[in-house]
Amino acid sequence: MARVPHIVRRRKKSKIMGKPDVISRQDIEALQVDARLELIRSLIPLGLSYVMEELDQEVISLAGARHSRKDGEDTPRRHGTNPGSVKLAGQTIPVRVPRLRNPDGEVSLSCYENLHHGGDLNDQVFRQVLYGISCRNFEQAAEQIPGAIGLSSSSVSRKFVEASAKKLREFQERDLSDLNLVALFLDGKSFAEDQMVVAAGVDLEGHKHILGFVQTNTENKRSISRFLKTLTDRGLDISGGLLAIIDGAKGLRAASLEAFSRRVLIQRCQWHKRENVVSYLAKGDQKYWRNRLQKAYQRPTYDEAKQELTNIRQELSDINESAVASLDEGLEETLTLHRLGVFGVLGRSLKTTNIIESINAQAEERCGRVDNWKNSNQKHRWLASALLDIEPRLRRLCGYRHLPVLRQAILEELNIETDEGRERVVA
């Protein structure tokens, strides 16, 4: 019997990412000094062999070739070497630095100054720790450069604290006045015994922005309302109205209405409502009613969805009154997108809190490796660092082309009239 050849499918791991760019020695020499130094930093450990060569070249340009005739008294002269260090690939490498002197004193080498001070070492250590290398294991993970110094757990931890503190200040001081938001997501994330409520917005072009967070014991009205008001103090413009998507927590709802007054509509997460209702039913019945509720919320118009939910309510009243009470609570706010007439084009993106929950899940991937939360500042630094790292990776909102329709529907629903580019609420 003939043997059937085995067909091997090409897997993702076998994808060719493209040929590497090879830079010749002539191309390197033709670069400007700053570009050449940056290239040296990236060629680790091969680049170490070029560090001394760069230093020697500058010494020759200042003092002439070794044993050459001196042009005058002001010409710098070689004076041995000093111990020094350069920063390469997030590590500090000890080197011997040529020393020059003239009658006025020491002559510094600009090449060494750039290699010694250039590059944000703390930022490189910060990214490595944020992505999973613990301070305790940092030295073992970075042993590809023999002789590197400053890799102890305490020094790495200190560098991470400095870099993450810088990220926290950057996050808290960002100006929000340029954002034209049409939707706002609010949800809490647990840090030990504390709750961090994170706010994310979607602008009129569909781009997602992480606005800030507040540390609170529970999702209570007072603390979250104050937090939302700080967003407007930082320049957030809500004159065109907002659609706030929340999971149904009463504190989030009350805080949004208080902080944004008559400029906000609430969209309750349909997924949370569905799960809350079926949680009162027997396990054997949950799948059936979950599907019924899901199909009801998928109705394209408000009248169709409301009629289907009314039928479900009547049937549930003979089975479980507690489930009926759960369905009634905030029912109209689960149908806000239907009432605005945009569910068909934006329901997939805005009917649930999936967007903010996805952000919190990604933050958990970065912060979840911390076993011991020592203080509030540590929690704030880690969360701000994680959110700033996540934000550039967020995709544009699905259906973003229809967001102007949502904005117009919000204006009409809230009776906000535009007057020469300014919005005003009609009493």
C-alpha positions as CSV (number, residue, x, y, z in Angstrom):
1,M,0.0,0.0,0.0
2,A,1.4,3.4,-1.0
3,R,2.4,5.6,1.8
4,V,0.3,8.8,2.0
5,P,2.6,11.9,2.4
6,H,2.0,13.8,5.6
7,I,1.0,17.4,4.9
8,V,2.5,19.8,7.5
9,R,0.5,23.0,7.9
10,R,2.5,26.2,8.4
11,R,2.0,27.4,11.9
12,K,2.2,30.9,13.4
13,K,5.6,30.1,14.9
14,S,7.1,29.4,11.5
15,K,6.2,32.8,10.1
16,I,9.2,34.7,8.7
17,M,9.4,38.2,10.2
18,G,11.7,39.5,7.4
19,K,15.4,39.7,6.9
20,P,17.5,41.6,9.5
21,D,19.1,44.8,8.4
22,V,22.9,44.5,8.3
23,I,24.8,47.7,8.9
24,S,28.3,47.9,7.4
25,R,31.3,49.4,9.2
26,Q,31.4,52.2,6.6
27,D,27.8,53.0,7.3
28,I,28.5,53.1,11.0
29,E,31.4,55.5,10.6
30,A,29.3,57.8,8.4
31,L,26.7,58.3,11.1
32,Q,26.6,61.4,13.3
33,V,28.2,61.0,16.7
34,D,24.8,60.8,18.6
35,A,23.4,58.2,16.2
36,R,26.6,56.2,16.5
37,L,26.4,56.2,20.3
38,E,22.8,55.0,20.2
39,L,23.8,52.2,17.9
40,I,26.5,51.2,20.3
41,R,23.9,51.0,23.0
42,S,21.8,48.6,21.0
43,L,24.6,46.2,20.0
44,I,25.0,44.3,23.3
45,P,27.4,42.8,24.1
46,L,29.2,43.4,20.8
47,G,28.9,47.1,21.3
48,L,31.1,47.0,24.3
49,S,34.1,46.5,22.0
50,Y,33.4,49.8,20.3
51,V,33.0,51.8,23.5
52,M,36.8,52.1,24.1
53,E,37.3,52.8,20.4
54,E,34.9,55.8,20.6
55,L,36.7,57.1,23.6
56,D,40.1,56.7,22.0
57,Q,38.9,58.5,18.9
58,E,37.9,61.5,20.9
59,V,41.1,61.5,22.9
60,I,43.1,61.5,19.6
61,S,41.0,64.4,18.2
62,L,41.7,66.5,21.4
63,A,45.3,65.5,22.3
64,G,46.6,64.1,19.0
65,A,48.1,60.7,18.4
66,R,50.0,59.0,21.2
67,H,53.7,60.2,21.4
68,S,53.0,62.9,18.8
69,R,54.5,66.4,19.1
70,K,52.5,68.7,21.2
71,D,51.2,71.8,19.4
72,G,51.2,74.1,22.4
73,E,50.8,74.4,26.1
74,D,47.0,74.5,25.9
75,T,46.7,71.2,24.1
76,P,45.3,68.6,26.5
77,R,47.6,65.8,27.6
78,R,46.9,62.2,28.5
79,H,46.9,61.5,32.2
80,G,46.2,57.8,32.7
81,T,42.7,56.5,33.2
82,N,39.9,56.7,35.7
83,P,37.3,54.1,36.7
84,G,33.9,54.9,35.1
85,S,30.7,53.3,33.8
86,V,28.4,53.4,30.7
87,K,24.7,52.6,30.5
88,L,23.9,49.9,27.9
89,A,20.7,47.9,27.5
90,G,19.3,48.9,30.9
91,Q,22.5,48.0,32.8
92,T,25.6,49.8,34.1
93,I,28.9,48.5,32.8
94,P,32.2,49.4,34.4
95,V,34.9,50.7,32.0
96,R,38.3,52.5,32.3
97,V,37.9,56.1,31.0
98,P,40.9,57.9,29.4
99,R,41.9,61.0,31.4
100,L,43.0,64.3,29.8
101,R,44.3,67.4,31.5
102,N,45.4,70.9,30.4
103,P,46.7,73.8,32.5
104,D,43.2,74.7,33.5
105,G,42.4,71.3,34.9
106,E,40.5,68.2,33.7
107,V,39.1,67.9,30.2
108,S,35.8,66.0,29.9
109,L,35.1,63.7,27.1
110,S,31.7,64.4,25.5
111,C,31.5,60.8,24.2
112,Y,31.8,59.4,27.7
113,E,29.3,61.9,29.1
114,N,26.7,60.7,26.6
115,L,27.4,57.1,27.3
116,H,27.5,57.6,31.0
117,H,24.4,59.8,31.4
118,G,22.5,59.2,28.2
119,G,19.5,56.8,28.0
120,D,16.9,56.4,30.7
121,L,18.2,53.5,32.6
122,N,15.3,53.6,35.1
123,D,12.8,53.4,32.3
124,Q,14.5,50.3,30.8
125,V,14.5,48.6,34.2
126,F,10.9,49.8,34.7
127,R,9.7,48.0,31.5
128,Q,11.5,44.8,32.4
129,V,10.0,44.6,35.9
130,L,6.6,45.6,34.7
131,Y,6.6,42.8,32.2
132,G,7.5,40.1,34.7
133,I,11.1,40.1,35.8
134,S,11.1,40.3,39.6
135,C,13.6,42.5,41.4
136,R,15.0,39.4,43.1
137,N,15.7,37.6,39.8
138,F,16.8,40.6,37.8
139,E,20.5,39.9,38.1
140,Q,20.1,36.3,36.8
141,A,17.9,37.4,33.9
142,A,20.4,40.1,32.9
143,E,23.6,38.0,33.1
144,Q,24.2,38.2,29.3
145,I,26.5,41.2,30.0
146,P,29.3,40.0,32.4
147,G,30.5,42.5,34.9
148,A,27.3,44.6,34.9
149,I,26.8,46.5,38.2
150,G,23.8,47.9,40.0
151,L,21.7,44.7,39.5
152,S,21.0,43.9,43.1
153,S,17.4,43.5,44.1
154,S,17.5,46.7,46.2
155,S,19.0,48.8,43.4
156,V,16.6,47.5,40.8
157,S,13.7,48.1,43.2
158,R,14.8,51.6,43.7
159,K,15.1,52.3,40.0
160,F,11.6,50.9,39.5
161,V,10.1,53.0,42.2
162,E,11.7,56.2,40.7
163,A,10.5,55.3,37.2
164,S,6.9,54.3,38.3
165,A,6.6,57.5,40.4
166,K,7.4,59.5,37.3
167,K,4.7,57.6,35.4
168,L,2.2,58.2,38.2
169,R,2.8,62.0,38.1
170,E,2.5,62.0,34.3
171,F,-0.8,60.1,34.5
172,Q,-2.3,62.3,37.2
173,E,-1.3,65.6,35.6
174,R,-2.5,64.9,32.0
175,D,-4.6,67.6,30.4
176,L,-8.0,66.3,29.3
177,S,-9.2,69.5,27.6
178,D,-8.4,68.2,24.1
179,L,-10.7,65.2,24.5
180,N,-14.2,65.2,22.9
181,L,-15.7,62.2,24.7
182,V,-19.0,60.7,23.8
183,A,-18.9,57.6,26.0
184,L,-17.5,56.9,29.5
185,F,-16.8,53.5,31.1
186,L,-16.5,53.0,34.9
187,D,-15.6,49.8,36.7
188,G,-13.7,48.8,39.8
189,K,-10.6,46.6,40.2
190,S,-9.5,45.0,43.4
191,F,-6.1,45.6,45.0
192,A,-5.8,43.6,48.2
193,E,-8.6,45.0,50.4
194,D,-9.0,48.2,48.3
195,Q,-11.0,49.0,45.2
196,M,-9.6,51.0,42.4
197,V,-12.4,52.5,40.2
198,V,-11.0,53.2,36.7
199,A,-12.5,55.6,34.2
200,A,-12.0,55.2,30.4
201,G,-13.5,57.3,27.7
202,V,-14.2,57.0,24.0
203,D,-13.9,60.1,21.8
204,L,-16.0,61.0,18.8
205,E,-13.4,59.3,16.5
206,G,-13.5,56.0,18.4
207,H,-10.2,56.3,20.2
208,K,-10.1,55.0,23.8
209,H,-8.5,57.1,26.6
210,I,-7.8,56.0,30.2
211,L,-8.8,59.1,32.2
212,G,-7.8,58.2,35.8
213,F,-8.7,56.1,38.8
214,V,-9.6,56.5,42.5
215,Q,-8.8,54.3,45.5
216,T,-11.9,53.6,47.5
217,N,-13.1,50.9,49.9
218,T,-16.3,50.4,48.0
219,E,-18.0,51.8,44.8
220,N,-19.7,54.5,46.9
221,K,-21.3,57.7,45.6
222,R,-19.3,60.3,47.6
223,S,-15.7,59.2,46.6
224,I,-16.5,58.4,43.0
225,S,-18.4,61.7,42.5
226,R,-15.4,63.7,43.8
227,F,-13.2,61.7,41.4
228,L,-15.4,62.4,38.4
229,K,-15.4,66.1,39.3
230,T,-11.5,66.0,39.3
231,L,-11.7,64.9,35.6
232,T,-13.7,68.1,34.7
233,D,-11.2,70.1,36.8
234,R,-8.5,68.7,34.5
235,G,-10.3,70.0,31.5
236,L,-12.7,67.2,30.5
237,D,-15.5,68.8,28.4
238,I,-18.9,67.2,28.9
239,S,-21.0,70.0,27.3
240,G,-22.0,67.7,24.5
241,G,-23.3,65.0,26.9
242,L,-22.0,61.6,27.7
243,L,-23.2,58.0,27.7
244,A,-22.0,56.3,30.9
245,I,-21.7,52.5,30.7
246,I,-21.7,50.9,34.1
247,D,-22.2,47.4,35.5
248,G,-25.3,48.4,37.6
249,A,-23.6,49.4,40.9
250,K,-25.8,52.0,42.5
251,G,-22.8,54.0,43.7
252,L,-21.5,54.4,40.2
253,R,-24.9,55.5,38.8
254,A,-25.5,58.0,41.6
255,A,-22.0,59.4,41.3
256,S,-22.3,59.9,37.5
257,L,-25.6,61.7,37.8
258,E,-24.3,63.9,40.6
259,A,-21.0,64.8,39.0
260,F,-22.2,65.4,35.4
261,S,-25.7,66.7,36.4
262,R,-27.9,66.8,33.3
263,R,-25.2,65.9,30.9
264,V,-25.2,62.1,31.2
265,L,-27.3,59.1,30.2
266,I,-26.8,55.8,31.9
267,Q,-26.4,52.5,29.9
268,R,-26.6,49.6,32.3
269,C,-24.5,46.6,31.2
270,Q,-26.9,44.0,29.7
271,W,-24.6,41.1,30.5
272,H,-24.6,42.0,34.2
273,K,-28.4,42.4,34.2
274,R,-28.8,39.0,32.5
275,E,-26.5,37.2,35.0
276,N,-28.1,38.9,38.0
277,V,-31.6,37.7,36.9
278,V,-30.7,34.1,36.2
279,S,-28.7,33.9,39.5
280,Y,-32.0,33.7,41.3
281,L,-33.1,30.6,39.3
282,A,-32.4,27.0,39.6
283,K,-29.2,25.9,37.8
284,G,-31.1,23.6,35.5
285,D,-33.3,26.6,34.3
286,Q,-30.5,29.2,34.0
287,K,-29.4,28.3,30.4
288,Y,-33.0,28.6,29.0
289,W,-33.7,32.0,30.6
290,R,-30.2,33.3,29.8
291,N,-30.9,32.6,26.1
292,R,-34.3,34.2,26.3
293,L,-32.9,37.3,27.9
294,Q,-30.1,37.4,25.4
295,K,-32.4,37.2,22.4
296,A,-34.7,39.9,23.9
297,Y,-31.8,42.3,24.3
298,Q,-30.7,41.6,20.7
299,R,-33.9,42.9,19.3
300,P,-33.0,45.9,17.1
301,T,-35.7,48.4,18.2
302,Y,-36.7,49.6,21.6
303,D,-40.4,48.5,21.2
304,E,-39.4,45.0,20.2
305,A,-36.9,44.6,23.0
306,K,-39.2,46.0,25.6
307,Q,-42.1,43.8,24.5
308,E,-40.0,40.7,24.6
309,L,-38.7,41.6,28.1
310,T,-42.2,42.2,29.3
311,N,-43.2,38.7,28.1
312,I,-40.2,37.2,30.0
313,R,-41.3,39.1,33.1
314,Q,-44.8,37.7,32.9
315,E,-43.5,34.2,32.6
316,L,-41.0,34.6,35.4
317,S,-43.6,36.0,37.8
318,D,-45.0,32.4,38.2
319,I,-41.5,31.0,38.8
320,N,-39.5,33.4,40.9
321,E,-40.6,36.8,42.2
322,S,-37.0,37.6,43.2
323,A,-35.8,37.2,39.6
324,V,-38.7,39.5,38.5
325,A,-37.6,42.2,41.0
326,S,-34.0,41.9,39.7
327,L,-35.3,42.3,36.1
328,D,-37.4,45.3,37.0
329,E,-34.6,47.2,38.7
330,G,-33.0,49.6,36.2
331,L,-34.6,47.9,33.3
332,E,-35.1,51.1,31.3
333,E,-31.4,51.9,31.6
334,T,-30.4,48.6,30.0
335,L,-32.3,49.8,26.9
336,T,-30.8,53.3,26.6
337,L,-29.0,52.4,23.3
338,H,-32.3,51.0,22.0
339,R,-34.2,54.2,23.0
340,L,-31.5,56.3,21.3
341,G,-32.0,54.3,18.1
342,V,-28.3,53.3,17.8
343,F,-28.3,49.8,19.2
344,G,-28.0,48.2,15.7
345,V,-24.8,50.1,14.9
346,L,-23.2,50.5,18.3
347,G,-24.8,47.9,20.5
348,R,-21.9,45.4,20.1
349,S,-19.4,47.9,21.6
350,L,-21.5,49.8,24.1
351,K,-24.1,47.4,25.5
352,T,-21.7,45.9,28.1
353,T,-18.8,47.0,30.2
354,N,-16.4,44.7,28.3
355,I,-14.1,47.5,27.3
356,I,-13.3,48.6,30.8
357,E,-13.2,45.0,32.1
358,S,-10.7,44.2,29.4
359,I,-8.5,47.1,30.5
360,N,-8.7,45.9,34.1
361,A,-7.8,42.4,33.0
362,Q,-4.7,43.7,31.2
363,A,-3.8,45.7,34.3
364,E,-4.1,42.5,36.3
365,E,-1.6,40.7,34.0
366,R,1.0,43.4,34.9
367,C,0.1,44.0,38.6
368,G,-1.0,40.4,39.6
369,R,2.6,39.3,40.1
370,V,2.9,41.5,43.2
371,D,2.4,39.3,46.2
372,N,2.6,42.0,48.9
373,W,1.0,45.4,48.6
374,K,2.8,47.5,51.2
375,N,1.1,50.9,50.9
376,S,-1.3,53.0,48.8
377,N,1.5,54.7,46.9
378,Q,2.7,51.3,45.6
379,K,-0.7,50.5,44.4
380,H,-1.1,53.8,42.6
381,R,2.3,53.6,41.0
382,W,1.8,50.1,39.7
383,L,-1.7,50.8,38.4
384,A,-0.8,54.1,36.7
385,S,2.2,52.4,35.1
386,A,0.1,49.5,33.8
387,L,-2.6,51.8,32.4
388,L,-0.1,54.0,30.6
389,D,1.4,50.9,29.1
390,I,-2.0,49.6,28.0
391,E,-3.5,52.7,26.6
392,P,-1.5,52.9,23.3
393,R,-2.4,49.3,22.6
394,L,-6.2,49.9,22.8
395,R,-8.0,49.4,19.5
396,R,-10.4,51.8,18.0
397,L,-14.0,51.3,19.0
398,C,-15.9,48.9,16.7
399,G,-18.5,51.0,14.8
400,Y,-16.8,54.3,15.5
401,R,-18.1,55.8,12.3
402,H,-21.6,55.9,13.9
403,L,-20.5,57.8,17.0
404,P,-21.6,61.2,15.6
405,V,-25.1,59.7,15.4
406,L,-24.9,58.8,19.1
407,R,-23.7,62.3,19.9
408,Q,-26.7,63.8,18.1
409,A,-29.1,61.3,19.8
410,I,-27.6,62.3,23.3
411,L,-28.1,66.0,22.5
412,E,-31.7,65.4,21.6
413,E,-32.4,63.1,24.6
414,L,-30.9,65.6,27.1
415,N,-32.5,68.6,25.3
416,I,-29.1,70.2,24.7
417,E,-29.2,72.7,21.9
418,T,-26.1,73.9,20.0
419,D,-25.6,77.6,19.6
420,E,-22.6,78.6,17.5
421,G,-20.6,75.7,18.5
422,R,-21.6,75.9,22.2
423,E,-24.0,73.6,23.9
424,R,-26.7,74.6,26.3
425,V,-29.3,72.7,28.3
426,V,-32.9,73.6,27.6
427,A,-34.9,73.9,30.8
